[in-house]
Amino acid sequence: MTDYLKISDFLSPVSKSEISLDQGFKDGQIGKVIDVFDEDGLPNIENADIIFIGCGEQRGSGFQMNYGNGPDAIRKEFYSLYFWHQDIRLADLGNLRQGEDLKDTYAALKTVIGELLNVNKLVVLLGGSHDLSLATYYAFEEKKSFIEVSNIDALIDINMDSDYRSDNFLMEMLTKEPNFVRHYNHIGFQSYYVHPRMLETMDKLRFDCFRLGTIKENIEEMEPVLRGSHLLSFDISALAFSCAPINTNSPNGFNGEEACALMRYAGMSPNMGAIGIYGYNPEKDQHNLTAKEISQMIWYLLDGRSRGRKEVDLNEKTSFNEYQIAFAEVNTIFLQSKKTGRWWMQLPDKKFIACSYKDYFQASHNEIPERWLRAQERS
């Protein structure tokens, strides 16, 4: 059994009245239905499907950075949205208390997320700096669970010349031994910020990196990528300035609709255990637009979670269209869900992996899908 009192030692409650500016919430709004950690104690964790935690720790992106109030600024926008997904139950555990130093915050976050993963909850972290995703990885590592990690970020944070943990945390996540990252996907990198040799290194490790422009041309190809992921890290630097005014690193990036689509795909994943949204600083926001964008991304996460629940097990053959295909002297099977339209393809070891209609189309025209090749290289 999970020790929920142990969790509460690391958390500070939130006040709905402060979040609503003493206005309260209307019937139908998320703030009306979400179960929060307040002065009355912890919410009903057992009944919750998705659990939110705030962590304003920013010392990983600057030595003297204060503990931020970004999570509460996001809550103000998220709680005001209307709740459409009655099959999803929400709980908010408030904000993680800041540790004496950065390592203490990591340890506390690892403990809290680990306890929630033990009872199969989807944890959504409203974060400070991006290096907090390392603490989330530690929670999976503690369980000795081999996982697939996806990271949505304009940069690849392996800058070993920087003194800031947020600039190089990926090195530890991907190379520390023993290592439990079975596969890593980097989504939305912007080429002009990434050294070509870094991409060569990622490719040698059989990790997949997807360029921003390529994704924008066909964002549906990211659904199979996120379907296989257990941990998702989303850095606000991946968003265009027009949609996230706090992002002054680049004018380019995903627009709001694309970011929401990616979060919906993440919500549909049956494997997803933890999602973190990092880099929000309300002091740099304009008209709360970035907070509004993040809140709508989370709303689409709920939408994806609700849609994903409609999927059935692959063994239920009557729920899938089956296509037997031969390409490049390889016989394989493609499955398409009658409920959600999603695709799977069978590898030579008879295991099915997530794929897209594009993969099926290529195979049916005697072309070897790149996704099939990459999976074979990693096997």
N, C-alpha and C positions, 0 to 999 in steps of 0.2 A: 504493500500500500504506500502511496505517496504521502510524505509528511508535509501537509500543507502549512502547519504552524512554522516549520522550518523555512518555507518559502516566504512567509509574511515577515520574517526577521529582516529580509533584504529589501523590502518594499515600503513605499510611502503611499498612503491612500490618495485618491483624487476626489474632488468635490464637484458634483454635477451642477450645483448652484453657481460655483465660480466659473465653470466652463460655459454655462449658459448666460453668464452675466446677470444672474438672479432673475432671468426671464422664464426659466423652466423650458420644457420641451413639449411640443404639440403631439397629440395622438398620431402615431404613424411614423414619427421620427426615430432615428436610431437611438438617440439619447433617452428616449422613453422606454426602450425595451432592453438595452444593454445592461447587464448585471455588473456592477462596479465594486471595487474594493474602496469602501468609504469608512466613516467613523463607526459603522455597525459591524465591520469585519469583512472577511474575504467573501467574494461571490461564490456561487455554486459551481465549482470547477468541474465536478463530475458530469454535470449536464451540458457543459459548454462544448461547442464544436470548434470554435476559433477563440483564441485567447490573446489579448493585446497586452503588451508591456511597453512602457516608455523608458528610455535611457538617454539622458542628455549629456552623457560623457563625451567630451571633446578633446581631452588632453592628447589623444592620439594624433590630432591634426595641429597641435600647437602646445608648447610647454606650459603656457600660462592661460590656456583657454578655460573659461568658467563653465560650470555645469549648466547646460542650456535648458530653456523651457520650450524647446521645439515640440516635444510630444504633446504638451497641453494645447499649443497653438493648432496642431493638426486635429486634436480631439474636438476643438471648438467647431471646426468645419465639418468633420466627419459625423459628429453627433447630430448635426442639424440636417443631414440628408435623410431622405425617406427610406424606410425599411421595406423592401419588396420580397425578401426571401424568408418566408415564414418557417421553412424547414431547417434554417441555420440558427443556432443559438450562440450568442456572443457574451463574452465576459472580458472585463478589463481589470487587470491586477495592479493598476496604478504605475508608479515610477520606481525604478530601481534606485536605491540609495547609492550615493557616490562613495566609492572606496577611498581609503586614505591615499592610495596611489593607484595608478592605472591598472596594475596587476590585480589589486584587490577588487576593482570593478569587474574585471574579466572573470575572476573566480566566482564572484556572486552571480554574475549573469550566467555563467556555465551551470551553476548549481540550479538556479531557477528554471532555466530552459530544459536542463536534463530531467528534472522532476516531471515537467509537463510532457516531454517526449515519452517518458516511461508509461504514461497513461494515454498515449496516442492522440494528443491534442495538436492542432495546427497552431503554432505560435507566430504571432506577428509582432515584430519589434519595431517600434518607432524610435529610431536611433539618433545618436549624435554622429560621431565620426565613423568612417567606413570600416576602420579596423575592428570595430565591435563584432563584425561577422566572424572574426577569428575566435572570439569567445563562444559564439554559437557553434562553430565547428568543434570546439573542445567538448561541447555537450554530446555530440555524436561520437567523438573519439572516446569519451568516457564509457560509452556503451559498446565500444569496439564494433561499431556498425560501419560497414563499407558503404559509402554514399556517392551519389553523383551531385556535383555542385555546379550551379549556374550563377553567373555574375553579370549584371547589366551595368556597364560602366563605359565612359568614353575613353578611359585610360586603363592600362594594365599595371596594377600597383605592385611592381617589382623594381622600384627605384632605390637601389641600395646606396645611392649617394645622398639620399635624404635622411635627416635625423628624425623625421616624423613617422610614427608607426603606420599611419593611414596610407603612406606612400609606398610601403614595402611589405605589408602584412601577408600578401599572397605567397611570398617566398617561403615563409614558415608553414603556411597551410598546405602548400603543394609539395614540399620537400622534407618536412620533419619526419623522422622515423621513430616508431612505426607509423606508416601513413595509411589513412583510411579513405582517401579520396580515390575512388575507383575511376572516376572520369570527371573532367572539368570542361565547362562550356563558358566562353567569354562572348557576351552578346552586346553588339553596338559600339565596338571600339572605333575611334576616329583615326584613320591611318596617319595623318600628319602629326599626331601626338605620340606615335608608337614607333620605336626603332625597328627596322626590318628584321634585324637579328633576333629580336625578342619573339617575333612571330615564328621565325625559323625554329627557335628553341621549343616553343609551344607545340609546333607541328611534330618535332622529333619525339616529344613526350606523348604523342597521339591525342593531345587535347585539341578541342575544336574552338576556333575563334571566328566570329561572324562580324564582318564589317558593317558599319551603320548603313551605308548606301545599299548594300546587297539586301539587307533585311527590309529596308523601306520599300524595295521593289516587290517583295513578296513576303510579307510578315507572317503569313500562315505557316511558312516553313519552320517557325520557331515553336509552334505548338508541340510537335513531337519531341523537340529538344527539352522543353520544360516539362513535358509529361513524364519523362524519366528522372526528373530531378528531385532530390530530397531536401536540398537547401538552396534558397535563392537569396542573393544579395543585390539590392538595387540602389545604386548611387545616383543621387539627383543630378550629378554632372552629366548623366546620359541624356538629360532632357534639354531641348532647345531653350534658349533664353526667353523666347516669347511665351513659353508655357511655364517656365520656372525662373522668374527674375532673379532668384538668388544665385543662379548659375552664371557667374561672370567669367568662367574659364573658356567658354566657346559659345558663339551664337547658334551653332548647329547642334542637332541632336534629334531624338524622337519627339514628335509632337504629342499633344495630349491624348488623342484618339489611339495612337500607336502604343503609348505607355499603358493605357487602360486595356488594350487588347492583350498585351504581354501579361498583365496581371490576371486577366481572365484565364489565359492559358495556364498560368501557375496555379490558379485555384482549381482548375479541372484535374490537375495531376493527382492520382491516387497515392503517390509516394511522398508528396510534399509534407515536411514536418516543421520547417521553420522558414520564415520570410522576414528579411530585414530591409527597411527603407532608411537610407543614411544620407547625411549631409545637409539636413534642413536647419537653417538658422533664421528665426523670425525677424531678427534685427536687420537682415539684408533683404527681406521680402518687400514686395510692393503690392499694396491693397490685398494682402493675404492670398495672392494668386497662386503661389507655390503650395501653400497649405491647402487651398481648394483643390489644386491638381492632385496632390497626394491623397486627399480624402476621396476623390472620385476614383483614383486608382484602386483604393481599398474597397470601394463599393463594387467595382468590377471583379475584384478578388472574390467577394461573397457570391457574385453572380456565377463565376466559374465554379466555385465550390458546389453551388446548388445544381448546376448543369452536370458536373462530373458525377454526382450521386446517381444520376439516371443510368450510368454505364453499368453493364453487367460483366460477369466473369467471361473470359475468352472461351472457357469450356462449354458455355451455353451456345452451342452451334447455331441454334435456330434464330438467335439474335444478331447474327452476322451474315453478310454476303461473303461467300468464299470464292476466290479466283485462283486457279492453278496456272502459273506462268512459267515459261521456260525462257531464259535469257543467257546468252554466252555459255551455253551448255550446262546451265544450272537450272534445276527444277525447284520451284519454291511456291509458297502459298501466300496470298495477300488476303487479309480479312478487313471488311468494312463494317463498322457498327451501324445497325439499322436505327439506333436510338440517337446517336450523336454525330454520325457521319465520319468519325475518326478512323484512321487506318493503322494496320499492323502488318509487318512482313516477317516471314520465317527465315531464319538463318540455317546454314547447313547442320548445326547442332540441334535443330528442331525447336529452338527457342524463338519466341516472337518478340520483336522490338517495335517500338512506336515508329511510324513513318507517316508519309503524307501521300496525297493523291499524285503529286509529281513523281514520287518514287515508283508508284504503280504504273503511271503513264510511261515512264522511261523503260521499265522492265517489259511492259507489253510491246514496246517498240525495239526489243532486243538490245537495249542499252543497260549497262550495269549502274544502278543508282549509287551515287557517291556515298550516301548514308550506309548502304550495304557494305561497300568497300571499307569505310572507316570502322565499322563494327567488326569486320573480319580482321583488320589490322590489330585491333585491340584484344581480340580473343586469344 
